[in-house]
Amino acid sequence: MNTPWKKPVIVLIGEPPEKTVIETTQGAAWAMIEDWPTEDGTCLDRALAICAAVDAGKRKPEEARQAFVEAANEAGVLLQA
């Protein structure tokens, strides 16, 4: 779960919002759980499920990255994918 992605994702999260570089599935999961601006969203739920599946060895880290990008876009926090 802590394996680096091929390309990081940059989002604007936190309070106050800060530019944050996410490079791993674990980092993505923590960002969505701790600092996400919304608590609901179809893409958010899917991304969290895929991150858990990566941790269980059932999905690939790049699938989590793509799902995280979609969740960040849904939440309006995506700066660079």
HELIX and SHEET records of a PDB file:
HELIX    1   1 THR A   25  TRP A   30  1                                   6    
HELIX    2   2 ALA A   31  ASP A   35  3                                   5    
HELIX    3   3 THR A   42  ASP A   55  1                                  14    
HELIX    4   4 PRO A   61  ALA A   75  1                                  15    
SHEET    1   A 3 GLU A  18  THR A  24  0                                        
SHEET    2   A 3 PRO A   4  ILE A  13 -1                                        
SHEET    3   A 3 LEU A  78  GLN A  80 -1                                        
END                                                                             
